[in-house]
Amino acid sequence: MKKWFHQWVSPPHLYERADRYAKVFLFLAIASILVALYGGLVLAPADYQQGDAFRIIYVHVPSAWLSMFAYAFMAGASFVALVWRFSAAHAVATVIAPIGAVFTLLCLLTGSLWGKPMWGTWWEWDARMTSELVLLLIYLGYIALRLSFEEQAKADKAAAIFALIGVVNLPIIHYSVYWWNTLHQGATVSKIGKPSITWDMGWPLLLMTIGFMLFFGAITLMATRGELLSRERRTKWVKELVDINRGVN
């Protein structure tokens, strides 16, 4: 089992499998997002209080979930890289950072667009909003830290430690609406018991979240292929891959 796992996460095997799975994930992501958009924008009824303005949740909520999921995945890859010294795990963590930052920025922007008509302001230093902004800064700090080192090994180690320290912000984001008095509403779909959102509004949101996760998986795998080629450019398997591609062309 251990031998199989080591082989699976080795750069050449991960590179080969990433291309195959990325295409499948991308196809499923596009299909899921299109169906969810139709369900959320056309089939779902207007909210009795917010009217059609509530429909921004079909982008805002999945972006918020993905901003935290991506960071947790990045931190997990960093932990694996530090403990078991898998170079491919560093590559995965590296490519996730800008992707997670984009999801976080999208979450903040859509939240502001929703907040203006609902709260009367584009931004409020609400606990949930502020901790989400901190997450964006952590992503940017992670990227900047990597770029500050010329030596790859030092950049990998420093960034991995930084990623693990930043995990402390995730529970703060999640529980901020319970720990402090905030404008931001609490859980609606994921809370224990009956959700506060009806099924005709809820299923497009769940499907959109699945679509966003599949899209995240697709672009992460695609970016990982490029990162692996950059890191492993002097290795035998990359040179053989280049020779094969030259022969095909």
C-alpha positions as CSV (number, residue, x, y, z in Angstrom):
1,M,0.0,0.0,0.0
2,K,2.8,2.4,1.0
3,K,4.7,1.6,-2.2
4,W,1.6,2.2,-4.3
5,F,1.0,5.5,-2.6
6,H,4.6,6.7,-3.1
7,Q,4.4,5.7,-6.8
8,W,1.0,7.4,-7.3
9,V,2.3,10.8,-5.9
10,S,5.6,10.7,-7.7
11,P,5.9,13.6,-10.2
12,P,5.8,11.5,-13.5
13,H,2.8,9.5,-12.4
14,L,1.0,12.5,-11.0
15,Y,1.7,14.4,-14.2
16,E,0.2,11.6,-16.3
17,R,-2.9,11.2,-14.2
18,A,-3.5,14.9,-13.8
19,D,-4.1,15.4,-17.5
20,R,-6.7,12.6,-17.6
21,Y,-8.6,13.6,-14.5
22,A,-8.5,17.3,-15.3
23,K,-10.5,16.8,-18.5
24,V,-13.1,14.7,-16.7
25,F,-13.4,17.2,-13.8
26,L,-13.7,20.2,-16.3
27,F,-16.4,18.5,-18.3
28,L,-18.4,17.7,-15.1
29,A,-17.8,21.2,-13.7
30,I,-19.1,22.9,-16.8
31,A,-22.2,20.7,-16.9
32,S,-22.9,21.2,-13.2
33,I,-22.5,24.9,-13.3
34,L,-24.7,25.4,-16.3
35,V,-27.5,23.3,-14.8
36,A,-27.1,25.1,-11.4
37,L,-27.2,28.5,-13.1
38,Y,-30.5,27.6,-14.8
39,G,-31.9,26.2,-11.6
40,G,-30.8,29.3,-9.6
41,L,-31.6,32.0,-12.0
42,V,-34.7,30.7,-13.8
43,L,-36.4,27.9,-11.8
44,A,-35.8,29.1,-8.2
45,P,-38.5,31.5,-6.9
46,A,-37.6,35.0,-5.7
47,D,-36.9,35.3,-1.9
48,Y,-39.9,36.8,0.0
49,Q,-37.6,39.4,1.6
50,Q,-34.7,39.9,-0.7
51,G,-36.5,39.4,-4.0
52,D,-34.2,38.5,-6.9
53,A,-31.2,40.0,-5.2
54,F,-30.7,36.8,-3.3
55,R,-29.6,35.0,-6.5
56,I,-26.1,36.3,-6.0
57,I,-25.7,33.5,-3.4
58,Y,-25.2,31.0,-6.2
59,V,-21.8,32.6,-6.8
60,H,-21.1,34.1,-3.4
61,V,-21.6,31.0,-1.2
62,P,-19.7,28.5,-3.4
63,S,-16.9,31.0,-3.6
64,A,-16.8,31.4,0.1
65,W,-16.8,27.6,0.7
66,L,-14.1,27.1,-2.0
67,S,-11.9,29.9,-0.5
68,M,-11.7,27.9,2.8
69,F,-11.6,24.4,1.1
70,A,-8.7,25.5,-1.1
71,Y,-6.8,26.8,1.8
72,A,-7.4,23.6,3.8
73,F,-6.3,21.5,0.8
74,M,-3.2,23.7,0.4
75,A,-2.3,23.3,4.1
76,G,-2.9,19.6,3.9
77,A,-0.5,19.4,0.9
78,S,2.0,21.4,2.8
79,F,1.8,19.1,5.8
80,V,2.3,16.0,3.6
81,A,5.3,17.7,1.9
82,L,6.9,18.6,5.2
83,V,6.3,15.2,6.9
84,W,6.8,12.8,4.1
85,R,8.9,15.0,1.8
86,F,6.9,14.5,-1.3
87,S,8.1,17.1,-3.8
88,A,4.8,16.8,-5.8
89,A,2.9,18.0,-2.7
90,H,4.9,21.2,-2.7
91,A,3.9,21.7,-6.3
92,V,0.2,21.2,-5.5
93,A,0.4,23.7,-2.7
94,T,2.1,26.2,-4.9
95,V,-0.5,26.2,-7.6
96,I,-3.5,26.3,-5.2
97,A,-2.5,29.6,-3.6
98,P,-3.4,31.9,-6.5
99,I,-6.5,29.8,-7.3
100,G,-7.7,30.1,-3.7
101,A,-6.9,33.8,-3.7
102,V,-9.2,34.3,-6.7
103,F,-12.1,32.4,-5.0
104,T,-11.6,34.5,-1.9
105,L,-11.6,37.8,-3.9
106,L,-14.7,36.6,-5.7
107,C,-16.4,35.9,-2.4
108,L,-15.5,39.4,-1.1
109,L,-16.7,41.2,-4.3
110,T,-20.0,39.3,-4.5
111,G,-20.6,39.8,-0.8
112,S,-20.1,43.6,-1.3
113,L,-22.5,43.6,-4.2
114,W,-25.1,41.8,-2.0
115,G,-24.4,44.0,1.0
116,K,-25.1,47.3,-0.7
117,P,-28.8,46.7,-1.3
118,M,-29.3,44.6,1.8
119,W,-27.2,46.5,4.4
120,G,-26.9,49.9,2.7
121,T,-23.1,49.7,2.5
122,W,-20.5,48.1,0.3
123,W,-18.3,47.1,3.2
124,E,-18.7,46.7,6.9
125,W,-15.9,45.6,9.3
126,D,-18.1,42.6,10.2
127,A,-16.3,39.6,11.8
128,R,-17.0,37.2,8.9
129,M,-16.1,39.8,6.2
130,T,-12.9,40.8,8.1
131,S,-11.7,37.3,8.7
132,E,-12.4,36.5,5.0
133,L,-10.3,39.5,4.0
134,V,-7.6,38.2,6.3
135,L,-7.7,34.9,4.4
136,L,-7.1,36.8,1.2
137,L,-4.1,38.5,2.8
138,I,-2.8,35.2,4.0
139,Y,-3.0,33.8,0.4
140,L,-1.1,36.8,-0.9
141,G,1.4,36.5,1.9
142,Y,2.0,32.9,1.0
143,I,2.6,33.8,-2.6
144,A,4.9,36.7,-1.7
145,L,6.9,34.5,0.7
146,R,7.5,32.0,-2.1
147,L,8.7,34.7,-4.5
148,S,11.1,36.1,-1.9
149,F,13.4,33.0,-2.0
150,E,15.6,32.1,-5.0
151,E,16.3,28.6,-3.7
152,Q,13.3,26.3,-4.3
153,A,13.8,24.1,-1.3
154,K,13.9,27.1,1.1
155,A,10.8,28.6,-0.5
156,D,8.9,25.3,-0.2
157,K,9.8,24.9,3.5
158,A,9.0,28.5,4.5
159,A,5.8,28.6,2.6
160,A,4.6,25.2,4.0
161,I,5.2,26.4,7.5
162,F,3.4,29.7,6.8
163,A,0.4,27.7,5.3
164,L,0.1,25.6,8.4
165,I,0.2,28.6,10.7
166,G,-2.5,30.3,8.6
167,V,-4.9,27.4,9.2
168,V,-5.9,29.1,12.5
169,N,-8.0,31.6,10.5
170,L,-10.3,28.9,9.1
171,P,-12.3,28.2,12.3
172,I,-12.4,31.9,13.0
173,I,-14.1,32.4,9.6
174,H,-16.5,29.6,10.2
175,Y,-17.5,30.4,13.8
176,S,-17.3,34.2,13.6
177,V,-21.0,34.5,13.2
178,Y,-21.5,32.6,16.4
179,W,-18.7,34.1,18.5
180,W,-19.5,37.8,17.7
181,N,-22.5,39.9,16.9
182,T,-22.3,40.3,13.1
183,L,-24.3,41.5,10.2
184,H,-23.6,38.3,8.3
185,Q,-26.2,35.6,8.6
186,G,-25.5,32.2,10.1
187,A,-25.5,28.8,8.4
188,T,-28.5,28.0,6.2
189,V,-27.6,24.9,4.2
190,S,-25.0,23.2,6.4
191,K,-26.5,23.7,9.8
192,I,-27.6,20.7,11.8
193,G,-31.3,20.0,11.5
194,K,-33.6,21.5,8.9
195,P,-31.8,23.9,6.6
196,S,-33.2,27.5,6.4
197,I,-33.4,27.4,2.7
198,T,-36.1,25.6,0.7
199,W,-35.2,22.7,-1.6
200,D,-36.2,24.6,-4.8
201,M,-33.6,27.2,-3.9
202,G,-31.2,24.8,-2.2
203,W,-30.5,22.2,-4.9
204,P,-29.0,24.7,-7.4
205,L,-26.8,26.0,-4.6
206,L,-25.5,22.6,-3.8
207,L,-25.0,21.7,-7.4
208,M,-23.2,25.0,-8.0
209,T,-20.9,24.2,-5.1
210,I,-20.1,20.8,-6.6
211,G,-19.5,22.4,-9.9
212,F,-17.1,24.9,-8.3
213,M,-15.2,22.1,-6.5
214,L,-14.9,20.2,-9.7
215,F,-13.6,23.3,-11.5
216,F,-11.2,23.9,-8.7
217,G,-10.0,20.3,-9.1
218,A,-9.6,20.7,-12.9
219,I,-7.6,23.9,-12.8
220,T,-5.5,22.7,-9.9
221,L,-4.5,19.6,-11.9
222,M,-3.8,21.6,-15.0
223,A,-1.6,24.0,-13.1
224,T,0.1,21.2,-11.3
225,R,1.2,19.7,-14.6
226,G,3.0,23.0,-15.5
227,E,4.5,23.3,-12.0
228,L,5.8,19.8,-12.2
229,L,7.4,20.4,-15.5
230,S,9.1,23.5,-14.2
231,R,10.4,21.8,-11.1
232,E,11.5,18.6,-12.8
233,R,12.8,20.1,-16.0
234,R,16.3,18.6,-15.5
235,T,15.1,15.1,-14.7
236,K,15.1,12.2,-17.1
237,W,11.4,11.7,-17.4
238,V,10.8,15.3,-18.4
239,K,13.6,15.1,-21.0
240,E,12.0,11.9,-22.4
241,L,8.6,13.6,-22.5
242,V,10.1,16.5,-24.4
243,D,11.7,14.1,-26.9
244,I,8.4,12.2,-27.4
245,N,6.6,15.5,-28.1
246,R,9.2,16.6,-30.5
247,G,9.0,13.3,-32.3
248,V,5.2,13.6,-32.6
249,N,5.5,17.2,-33.9
